[in-house]
Amino acid sequence: MLNGQLRIGDLAKRTSLSVEAIRFYEKRELLPPPARSSGRFRLYSPDDVARVRFIQQMQGLGFSLQEIKQLVRLRVHQVESCELVRDLLQEKLTVVRARVAKLQSLESELVADLNKCDEELEHRHGHPPCACPVLSDAANK
């Protein structure tokens, strides 16, 4: 750490990222070009640490890097940006709800198929085995 500034390795440690990930964020313009030391080392401020943590938080919520880039820009104008941020969150929530519905449908299909397997395996006690009902049903669909 130099005069309150962090080198890229220090920033990586504080944010649990790799040095390559931080450079990637810079290339994608999620982070501003860093200041440089006299030895040409990248130097980052506490604001950069906060920005990286914000990026990580937004990634955890499922936002794409392009969406995060937009959100990073909006952070500068926090008061004026509230409505736009709300719209982005609403869009993301709609997408997540659609994924949840698809996953619930998939879960129902898997439970039904598992029940078919359980029934067939139970039926085999004292009876000759039949073809796997899940595979037979899949071939007939």
Steps between C-alpha positions, in 0.01 A plus 500: 500500500642838396349818650160337540519356150493125437695306244310256284600202718371676811172581327473138390550376856250746648233401250582127466555541127792409282728763352376384158138566600586856603677559169198354323273748681728781385487381138121484522503853645334391823796654679657829394860497379707487818754754608859384459793515735838630389588135436186468278315280750123530497367686804145473630305710747248399768233608248630235262467237774138610552435488125639148469285386791197661334581315177525172691169567675324572171649188340364305795155637417533370145576821314713472187821698470330734253218563748753550779687750287177698467438475876854614576442810287169564676666489843650839422151649473334314785199726552413547133556131421255343741221450247731343242655271762150397606417413138817290467419317822144437383627356171745277688226383735278408203781292349570329833133418552485345152805287582345393830181394317705294252695339784178416684367334185824307464477396864147366445614298199794357690282403797249331266778309323656398830160370615473294180840347570408427862173334390679284243768395748231416758307306233809288428475331839347170393443602136724498195658842436352728238674765296581820686179704477688831485702390200193352332300819556785717371520294180125543444499878543 
